[in-house]
Amino acid sequence: MDPTTLDRIIELQKNPASIRNLCILAHVDHGKTTLADCLVASNGIISSRQAGKLRYLDSREDEQIRGITMKSSAISLHFQEGDEDFLLNLIDSPGHVDFSSEVSTAVRLCDGAIVVVDAVEGVCPQTQVVLRQAWLENIRPVLVINKIDRLIVELKFTPQEAYAHLQKIMEQVNAITGTLFTSRVMEKQAEKTKEEQGCETPLEDQVYDWSAGLEEADDSHLYFSPDQGNVVFASALDGWGFSIRHFALMYSERMGINPEVLLKTLWGDFYLNAKAKKIMKGAQVKGKKPLFVQLVLDNIWSLYNAVVTHRDKEKVEKVLASLGVKVMARDSRHSDPKVLLSAICSQWLPVSQAVLSMVCNKLPSPIQITAERVEKLMSVGVRRFDTLPERTQELKNAFLQCSSNENAPVIVFVSKMVAVETKALPHNKKRPLTQAKISQCRELARQRHAERMAAAQQNHSVNALVDIQSGRLCKGDEIATEGLKESKTEEQRETFIAFARVYSGVVQKGQRIFILGPKYDPAQGLSMLPEHCNPSDSLPEVPHLSCCSIENIYLLMGRELEELEEVPSGNVLGIRGLEDFILKSATISTTPACPPFTPLNIEASPIVRVAIEPKHPGEMPKLVRGMRLLNQADPCAEVLIQETGEHVLITAGEVHLQRCLDDIKKFAKIEISASKPIIPFRETVVRPPKVDMVNEDLGKQQKVAVIHQVKDEVSHGRATGTLHVDSSGLVTLTTPNKLATVSVRAIPLPQEVTCLLENSSALIRTLEQVNMTLREGRNLDISVRTLEAITDLKAQLESKLQGRKWRDAVEHIWAFGPRRFTCSSRLTTSCYKYSRQVLLDIGESEFCSVLNFEKETLKELGLLRPETTPDSPAAPPPDRKRCARRQKRGKRGGVRARLAANPACPAVPSILLANVRSLDNKMDYIRLLRSTKRTVSDCCVLVFTETWLTVNIPDSAVHLEQLACYQEDRAIVKEGKIARRRNMCLHP
């Protein structure tokens, strides 16, 4: 097929009914990119012989080396079926689990998806993930069972065994679809039942009838079945594929059977009765060959046996004559039999024809977008569609109509930002000259040469001098030009192209638009802006709303970009000029009534973290710039700077980490070094087991305890809803598995308590450092002055927190929060029915008693140093000479030994670990003091245990008050000696 021209694609973009936006989804190495090559070759963009080898949509070097897709890329294809032309915006997505975020960005822009499954490996974990992503985005999938040639060549299956194997794969895929459908029906039925019953029935007495919802729902159109036309059997590497409709039409002419009858009976338990010349049911019971095996698979197996296995030339000629296929002589004489096989199959069963025909007939166009999907896209967080402003709800019609009129509002969603080198942009690339342009340039050159020869004959000497001088000038101009090019190359930066789709209106070059942040509220924006405002008007500032101009619009053609003037509704496009306004994804519109779209459903969260630094410290600004560009170009990677000054990169896995490191080197253009990756392990909450370790039922008492536990959770509001905010300010958040709930309520503290805490900030910091030392398992002697100050602070808090609301409040203080905030802006939490020593009781002996499970857990993790006992060997005395040398060098000897060995006070475990490994070095000690120096902020938090709250008040206490000054230096006296420290003191 001849390559499709740009003008033809622009013409097809104006008809949304003929547009199909689709992506290819599959597990890694199931053949997505090979199938995409076959589809691209159908448009003449690449050679059909290179399909599957070139990997055209894998434009990155590391993608070609590893042989896997890492970035989703798009291309527009033209397909003609009958008299109707279609424009297919195809997006190839990765299959590796590390790049699930790229799949999410592709799925959001599409209306349908091609799910590819390996015929040998079957349904894999990532296959289930992509099916769930397609289901959550409400897009319609079709199925391609790829690599069927492996059943013939590698597994040596018979046609009958291959048919049974394909049936199992189909059942696995449909089982996943059925599970997703059932979960949605059950959720809707539960919501409906809850609305009908209301609060009249107690929660523990409610019984949901799930079967009623499942019986009423129609799921016949959801499942994959060859007779419905949504399944294609293929071998993309060999270039062939088919749907049963192709064979139904072919055999209906030969056998004289209605094609609709063959279409329904080619897949299933049907066989052909030769005597009666009828298609009958019960092939498995009667031991007959199913119709699919007899009419389809037997022919394919015979072709492979003749061409690949036995290489029988006579049989190959008979097959070519029966199929009416002609092959070139060089293909028939080729030493590789796969070349001849591909030449035959590409004419007999072209895979591009089968797949694209299925896509055009079974996947919806942008006009057929469902109202349910529109409402889901426009409803962000806990907001429902019916609670949005009236003008916002009216935009639903713009989505459904997919209109490209001048009055239609422009609504665009940007799923990610793609980094492109500036030299790869269309206006910076050298275009190939056409034949007419070459002839024109040749004629101009001849004319100039003739004029130059005529002038040379008239005045040879003068012109020779002029030529010499002009030659020198030309050389000087060339040198200057080269210098400018080199300077531009050094300052050249990557350009970001927004990967987007138009849902309504027409996007034009140079158009002014609104950028809607994820936290933008259309109700607030409409109240602050004039009624009929435009992005080009001078408007007041609105939170999370900005205006910008579109510089360029591009048609995405895989590795190439084609510049356009405008793009109508329903198309996928690239937009330049938004890199300063969009970080990863955003919503674009010409009306402030448009809400931001729902965030992308990213399956894999980043968990692998490394610290990055340049090999040359002077190149740190370049590293910062490179990490900033990576943070914008990668939808899943996270970049942060820790308190210690380390630049940390967080990725989804090892493969993703390596790609991000390569991108940083490319963006920053420097050499970097990365630390060893660190992966955090986290815990979750599960239901109590119904059986013990030997699979026996739990006792009656244990079952009763479990029932009471569940009822107790329900009574505390832990049963339903993921996020709830009541009128009193209590925020309740439930985990996705509905097994854990966190409730927080904040109320202000009295003014005098805030001033007291701010004035006592130095003492509070000292108290925290002492607590941290004890929790790390090190023994410590506390000065009398410190204990008296703590007791005095406790007494003052008790005197100032009076009344029923603050009864016994001081006795339940846990801590003053994370160390990275000041003592007056810290937050600590307490757990339900979890007892812990209060913070202000440090001088009491009970402080050293902790829960056993904390100690055992820390011992297993290796985070708790061994406890010391009176029988333990004493710490060795410090070397006097070594201590003297340390003191001369500014070091302090013996501190670590005195902190570690003190039999009078056993080690105290804690989940909080110090960042400083040793206090031996005095410079490190001073550095620690300076790093913990804080400024006064505007809030103070005290947190109490829930047991105390249940008796007194049903909330925690949080104070938000004005700033106050405090004295940082504090003198602490011990054994008659005074030692001054900044904000804390561990030893004199």
Secondary structure, DSSP 8 states (H G I E B T S, - for coil): -----HHHHHHHHT-GGGEEEEEEEESTTSSHHHHHHHHHHTTTSS-GGGTTTS-TT--SHHHHHHTS--S-EEEEEEEEETTEEEEEEEEE---SGGGHHHHHHHHHT-SEEEEEEETTTBS-HHHHHHHHHHHHTT-EEEEEEE-THHHHHTS---HHHHHHHHHHHHHHHHHHHHHHHHHHHHHHHHHHHHHHHTTSS-GGG----HHHHHHHS--TTTS--GGGT-EEEEETTTTEEE-HHHHHHHHHHHH---HHHHHHHSSSSEEEETTTTEEEE-HHHHT---HHIIIIIHHHHHHHIIIIIS--HHHHHHHHHHHT----HHHHT-SSHHHHHHHHHHHHSBHHHHHHHHHHHHS--GGG--HHHHHHHH--TT--GGGS-HHHHHHHHHHHHT---TTS--EEEEEEEEEE-GGGSGGGS-----HHHHHHHHHHHHHHHHHHHHHHHH-HHHHHHHHHHHHHHHHHHHHHHHHHHHHHHHH---EEEEEEEEEES-EETT-EEEEE-TT--HHHHHHHS-TT--TTS----BTTEEEEE--EEEEEETTEEEEESEE-TT-EEEEES-TTT-SS-EEEESSTT---------SS---EEEEEEESSGGGHHHHHHHHHHHHHH-SS-EEEE-TTS-EEEEESSHHHHHHHHHHHHHHH-S-EEE---B-----------SB-TTS-B--HHHHHHHHHHHHHHHHTT-SS-SEEE-TT--EEEE-TTSS-EEEE------HHHHHHHHHTHHHHHHHHHHHHHHHTT------HHHHHHHHHHHHHHHHHS-SGGGTT-GGG------TTS-TTS------TT-----TT-TTSGGGG---HHHHHHHHHHT-S-----TTS-------HHHHHHHHHTT---SHHHHHH--TTS-----S---S-S----HHHHHHHHHHT-----SEEEE---HHHHHHS-SS-EEEE--------EEEEEETTEEEEEES--S--
